[in-house]
Amino acid sequence: MICRAHMICRAQTFEAWLKANLGGRDGYMKDLAEYGAQGGFPGLTYYKDTGHLYRRYTDDLWAILREEAEAQGQTVLEFLAACNGTPDDATGFENFVVWICAETVARRLTDD
């Protein structure tokens, strides 16, 4: 199945989605890990796309946030507060969470 912006949506997890859509493209995963999502990547640029990802992978995204927060001895809210970004509405929050998780997963995958 193909969804918005011709991205692969049959992935069962957010990590699988990220690998399927950015993993095979030269430098995308490494650039995402090094420079962050704000640079613009397929499927991660527009609020309509990140909102779709947030709703599809909510459980996975929150599991990633919990794991990162616990690794740093923080709660999820403490972890998010320490990240660069200040979403001021629900749409911005969804985008913020997807970006943080995309960057986190990209770092994990490129560090391996």
HELIX and SHEET records of a PDB file:
HELIX    1   1 ARG A    4  HIS A    6  5                                   3    
HELIX    2   2 PHE A   14  LEU A   18  1                                   5    
HELIX    3   3 LYS A   19  GLY A   23  3                                   5    
HELIX    4   4 TYR A   28  TYR A   35  1                                   8    
HELIX    5   5 ALA A   37  GLY A   39  5                                   3    
HELIX    6   6 TYR A   47  ARG A   56  1                                  10    
HELIX    7   7 THR A   58  ALA A   71  1                                  14    
HELIX    8   8 VAL A   76  ALA A   82  1                                   7    
HELIX    9   9 ALA A   90  ASP A  111  1                                  22    
SHEET    1   A 2 ILE A   2  CYS A   3  0                                        
SHEET    2   A 2 MET A   7  ILE A   8 -1                                        
END                                                                             
